[in-house]
């Protein structure tokens, strides 16, 4: 504990949470020589595979994980969301999250939270002890609060994110050098504030794991040329997590979790191209690049990842589907999606989820009508610039999965069965002995 806490006799239990974005539990379980520290944590504490959320996309997942509530309440459904009553779209940021984060509850309890590199937290909050925002932040000077945090991070060449564009190159060596440099600085920062020991909740995320998975996961699964680079990187991540665990005082419980799983990617699926091909969508002219360019007779459109919207009269500005036809049109679209097959004859959709099955809350007005959870191998895209082919390939060979996310709790009494992201925030609050109304959460404490 920090000196001030020791002097005041504050012995309330504390938590250190470390996110490993997109790391599947099976990767850790099946490679004990690469992950000795996480497997030791699993043996001495509790661990298991958990489910992500609908949709399993980081911009929606981290608000869900850090609030314990579904996108209908957080107001964030993905990397790109639609304005209410408009065809304008926006990229959700921290201020678009409409409910309290777990660190807000810690602060409200009169305790201190250090928050580092969590996606969808820009701009940094001024009402927590310190915060550096994560994914989608423009620069450290704008993403870090207070000034002493910004100055420290700049001094260690801290990087908010790895350079994903380097992963587009066939030779992955430069990309992996950048990934190592990013995770080295992330560990140095986490370790520094663990040692400073002036917080009650430390909440930090390694996002570089997701970046590496997007470009090398198939190499790992198919034992091809970059597998060694992949496993060397993860050996370092495990080493750093082991060191952080050793640094933590006895009154701190460590949690490690990912926001979704990962699997190999075989095809990109351009869903608006498919909708256009099947007569669901058309454009006003040949020069189109955004949602607002769809024609008045469009019946449906898609946003990433796998979210489908009926162009509904009275909800969309130029809705073509009457309200009394909504259910029948949505059922027709759902059936078409369930029948969609890839070039290999495999069904694209593992399942198609109706919005009322996944979302509830005050922000359902921008909820997708349907969400496709794809079978492994199909990465769902949704641009409006047009693609000649529905199926294609790109520089990535790994994609998110709904199942097989990871959770480790350094407590042998944690019950990690039938668990998903929504259970993590109430678990943290219970471990910290912070009272809350259990009906507020979509999940439940595991301890």
MARRO-681987 format. One line per 3 residues: their letters; for each residue x, y, z of C-alpha. Coordinates in steps of 0.1 Angstrom, whole numbers, plus 5000, padded with zeros to 4 digits. Layout:
! MARRO-681987
a	X,Y,Z | ...
***
This chain:
! MARRO-681987
xxx	5000,5000,5000 | 5011,5036,4995 | 5026,5054,5025
xxx	4995,5076,5031 | 4973,5045,5031 | 4995,5027,5056
xxx	4995,5058,5079 | 4958,5061,5078 | 4953,5024,5084
xxx	4933,5017,5053 | 4934,4980,5049 | 4906,4976,5023
xxx	4914,4949,4997 | 4926,4961,4963 | 4926,4948,4927
xxx	4951,4949,4898 | 4934,4941,4865 | 4955,4935,4834
xxx	4938,4931,4800 | 4953,4910,4772 | 4931,4920,4743
xxx	4920,4892,4721 | 4940,4864,4737 | 4921,4831,4735
xxx	4922,4809,4766 | 4931,4778,4745 | 4963,4795,4734
xxx	4975,4798,4770 | 4962,4764,4781 | 4977,4745,4752
xxx	5012,4761,4755 | 5023,4758,4791 | 5060,4762,4781
xxx	5052,4796,4765 | 5029,4807,4794 | 5043,4793,4826
xxx	5032,4823,4847 | 4996,4824,4835 | 4993,4786,4839
xxx	5007,4789,4874 | 4981,4816,4881 | 4954,4792,4868
xxx	4967,4764,4891 | 4970,4786,4922 | 4939,4807,4915
xxx	4910,4802,4891 | 4909,4803,4853 | 4888,4794,4823
xxx	4875,4802,4789 | 4846,4828,4790 | 4823,4842,4764
xxx	4826,4877,4749 | 4795,4898,4740 | 4774,4904,4709
xxx	4791,4918,4688 | 4826,4906,4698 | 4844,4938,4688
xxx	4868,4957,4710 | 4850,4990,4708 | 4819,4974,4722
xxx	4836,4948,4744 | 4857,4971,4766 | 4828,4994,4776
xxx	4808,4962,4784 | 4836,4947,4804 | 4843,4979,4824
xxx	4807,4985,4832 | 4792,4951,4835 | 4764,4962,4811
xxx	4753,4954,4776 | 4756,4978,4746 | 4719,4988,4750
xxx	4730,5005,4782 | 4765,5016,4774 | 4753,5031,4741
xxx	4784,5016,4722 | 4777,4989,4697 | 4809,4988,4677
xxx	4838,5007,4661 | 4813,5028,4640 | 4778,5037,4653
xxx	4749,5055,4637 | 4734,5088,4649 | 4698,5086,4660
xxx	4674,5096,4632 | 4703,5101,4608 | 4726,5083,4583
xxx	4756,5101,4598 | 4780,5078,4616 | 4806,5084,4643
xxx	4834,5066,4661 | 4824,5061,4697 | 4848,5075,4723
xxx	4850,5075,4761 | 4823,5102,4765 | 4799,5081,4745
xxx	4798,5054,4772 | 4766,5062,4790 | 4770,5044,4823
xxx	4796,5043,4851 | 4828,5024,4846 | 4841,5002,4874
xxx	4868,5029,4883 | 4840,5055,4886 | 4824,5033,4913
xxx	4858,5030,4930 | 4863,5068,4930 | 4827,5073,4943
xxx	4837,5050,4972 | 4865,5075,4981 | 4893,5053,4967
xxx	4919,5058,4940 | 4920,5043,4905 | 4949,5043,4880
xxx	4936,5035,4845 | 4960,5028,4817 | 4955,5021,4780
xxx	4918,5009,4781 | 4902,5012,4747 | 4873,5037,4743
xxx	4884,5060,4771 | 4895,5091,4752 | 4896,5118,4763
xxx	4910,5109,4797 | 4888,5114,4827 | 4898,5141,4852
xxx	4879,5126,4881 | 4902,5096,4886 | 4937,5094,4901
xxx	4954,5091,4867 | 4945,5079,4833 | 4961,5074,4799
xxx	4935,5066,4773 | 4940,5036,4749 | 4929,5026,4714
xxx	4918,5055,4692 | 4936,5082,4712 | 4955,5107,4690
xxx	4987,5112,4711 | 5001,5109,4746 | 5000,5146,4752
xxx	4962,5146,4747 | 4956,5111,4762 | 4973,5114,4796
xxx	4961,5131,4828 | 4976,5146,4850 | 5007,5162,4836
xxx	5031,5141,4856 | 5017,5110,4840 | 5021,5125,4805
xxx	5057,5135,4813 | 5066,5101,4826 | 5051,5083,4797
xxx	5069,5105,4772 | 5102,5099,4790 | 5099,5061,4784
xxx	5087,5064,4747 | 5054,5049,4757 | 5032,5040,4727
xxx	4994,5040,4728 | 4992,5014,4701 | 5014,4993,4679
xxx	5017,5003,4642 | 4992,4980,4626 | 5001,4992,4591
xxx	5035,4974,4594 | 5015,4942,4597 | 5003,4946,4561
xxx	5039,4938,4548 | 5046,4903,4538 | 5077,4903,4560
xxx	5064,4906,4595 | 5098,4913,4612 | 5094,4951,4613
xxx	5059,4948,4626 | 5070,4924,4654 | 5099,4948,4663
xxx	5073,4975,4668 | 5050,4952,4687 | 5078,4943,4711
xxx	5088,4980,4716 | 5051,4988,4724 | 5046,4960,4749
xxx	5080,4967,4765 | 5070,5003,4772 | 5035,4992,4784
xxx	5051,4968,4809 | 5075,4995,4821 | 5046,5019,4828
xxx	5025,4992,4845 | 5055,4981,4866 | 5063,5017,4876
xxx	5028,5024,4890 | 5026,4990,4906 | 5058,5000,4925
xxx	5044,5035,4933 | 5016,5016,4951 | 4993,5046,4957
xxx	4961,5031,4941 | 4932,5009,4951 | 4924,4998,4916
xxx	4950,4995,4889 | 4934,4988,4855 | 4957,4984,4825
xxx	4954,4968,4791 | 4980,4952,4768 | 4963,4958,4734
xxx	4993,4948,4713 | 4982,4911,4717 | 4952,4918,4695
xxx	4974,4934,4668 | 4997,4905,4667 | 4968,4880,4665
xxx	4953,4898,4635 | 4985,4893,4614 | 5000,4861,4628
xxx	4973,4839,4643 | 4969,4816,4613 | 5007,4812,4613
xxx	5003,4799,4648 | 4974,4776,4642 | 4988,4762,4609
xxx	5024,4760,4621 | 5038,4782,4593 | 5068,4805,4590
xxx	5059,4832,4615 | 5048,4808,4644 | 5081,4813,4662
xxx	5078,4851,4660 | 5043,4847,4674 | 5053,4825,4703
xxx	5084,4846,4712 | 5061,4876,4716 | 5037,4857,4738
xxx	5065,4844,4759 | 5075,4880,4767 | 5038,4889,4775
xxx	5037,4860,4799 | 5070,4870,4815 | 5058,4905,4821
xxx	5025,4893,4837 | 5045,4870,4859 | 5068,4899,4870
xxx	5037,4921,4877 | 5022,4894,4898 | 5054,4891,4918
xxx	5055,4928,4924 | 5019,4931,4938 | 5015,4935,4975
xxx	4996,4908,4994 | 4965,4928,4998 | 4960,4930,4960
xxx	4941,4904,4939 | 4953,4901,4903 | 4929,4895,4874
xxx	4939,4889,4838 | 4913,4888,4811 | 4907,4892,4773
xxx	4877,4909,4757 | 4871,4882,4730 | 4888,4851,4716
xxx	4906,4847,4683 | 4907,4823,4654 | 4922,4820,4619
xxx	4907,4840,4591 | 4901,4826,4556 | 4879,4851,4540
xxx	4868,4887,4543 | 4830,4889,4537 | 4819,4923,4523
xxx	4783,4923,4535 | 4771,4955,4519 | 4783,4941,4486
xxx	4763,4910,4493 | 4732,4931,4502 | 4736,4949,4470
xxx	4740,4917,4450 | 4709,4902,4467 | 4688,4933,4460
xxx	4686,4946,4496 | 4707,4977,4491 | 4713,5002,4463
xxx	4730,5036,4460 | 4719,5069,4446 | 4748,5069,4421
xxx	4781,5052,4413 | 4801,5076,4435 | 4793,5062,4470
xxx	4815,5059,4501 | 4793,5063,4531 | 4760,5052,4546
xxx	4743,5084,4536 | 4748,5075,4499 | 4723,5046,4500
xxx	4692,5050,4477 | 4656,5054,4490 | 4646,5019,4480
xxx	4673,5003,4502 | 4657,4978,4526 | 4688,4970,4547
xxx	4724,4980,4553 | 4753,4967,4574 | 4779,4982,4598
xxx	4809,4963,4611 | 4811,4938,4626 | 4782,4919,4612
xxx	4755,4944,4623 | 4724,4947,4601 | 4698,4974,4601
xxx	4664,4974,4584 | 4659,5007,4566 | 4628,5014,4587
xxx	4602,5040,4580 | 4600,5065,4608 | 4634,5055,4622
xxx	4658,5060,4593 | 4655,5094,4575 | 4646,5077,4542
xxx	4632,5045,4555 | 4616,5023,4529 | 4603,4994,4550
xxx	4569,5002,4567 | 4566,4996,4604 | 4540,4969,4599
xxx	4564,4950,4577 | 4594,4952,4600 | 4591,4917,4615
xxx	4585,4899,4582 | 4613,4918,4565 | 4637,4912,4594
xxx	4628,4875,4593 | 4634,4874,4556 | 4669,4890,4560
xxx	4677,4867,4589 | 4669,4836,4567 | 4690,4849,4539
xxx	4719,4855,4562 | 4716,4820,4577 | 4717,4805,4542
xxx	4748,4825,4531 | 4777,4802,4522 | 4814,4810,4516
xxx	4834,4798,4486 | 4842,4766,4505 | 4805,4758,4510
xxx	4807,4765,4547 | 4779,4787,4563 | 4791,4822,4571
xxx	4768,4826,4601 | 4773,4805,4632 | 4741,4822,4644
xxx	4721,4853,4637 | 4710,4872,4668 | 4679,4895,4670
xxx	4684,4927,4688 | 4660,4919,4716 | 4680,4888,4724
xxx	4712,4908,4730 | 4704,4943,4739 | 4682,4961,4764
xxx	4684,4995,4780 | 4679,5032,4773 | 4700,5033,4742
xxx	4683,5007,4720 | 4674,5033,4695 | 4707,5027,4676
xxx	4708,4990,4682 | 4713,4968,4651 | 4682,4948,4642
xxx	4703,4916,4636 | 4739,4907,4645 | 4758,4878,4627
xxx	4782,4858,4648 | 4803,4843,4621 | 4817,4808,4619
xxx	4855,4806,4623 | 4873,4818,4592 | 4849,4846,4581
xxx	4857,4882,4590 | 4827,4904,4585 | 4833,4938,4567
xxx	4809,4965,4558 | 4823,4994,4538 | 4801,5015,4514
xxx	4827,5021,4487 | 4818,4990,4469 | 4836,4957,4462
xxx	4833,4936,4431 | 4833,4904,4451 | 4815,4895,4483
xxx	4844,4872,4494 | 4880,4882,4494 | 4913,4882,4513
xxx	4934,4909,4529 | 4965,4913,4549 | 4950,4898,4581
xxx	4950,4861,4588 | 4933,4862,4623 | 4898,4873,4634
xxx	4878,4878,4666 | 4857,4850,4681 | 4828,4852,4705
xxx	4838,4822,4725 | 4872,4813,4741 | 4881,4846,4757
xxx	4903,4843,4788 | 4898,4850,4825 | 4923,4844,4854
xxx	4916,4854,4890 | 4942,4850,4917 | 4917,4836,4940
xxx	4910,4798,4942 | 4874,4804,4952 | 4864,4823,4920
xxx	4838,4803,4901 | 4846,4807,4864 | 4818,4786,4848
xxx	4792,4799,4823 | 4810,4833,4825 | 4811,4862,4802
xxx	4825,4898,4801 | 4796,4912,4821 | 4807,4892,4852
xxx	4841,4910,4855 | 4831,4944,4869 | 4809,4931,4897
xxx	4837,4906,4906 | 4862,4934,4909 | 4838,4954,4932
xxx	4832,4923,4954 | 4869,4917,4957 | 4873,4953,4968
xxx	4844,4951,4992 | 4826,4979,4975 | 4788,4978,4978
xxx	4766,4979,4947 | 4731,4972,4936 | 4733,4937,4920
xxx	4703,4945,4897 | 4724,4972,4879 | 4746,4946,4862
xxx	4740,4922,4834 | 4765,4899,4850 | 4772,4886,4885
xxx	4802,4883,4908 | 4823,4852,4905 | 4834,4854,4942
***
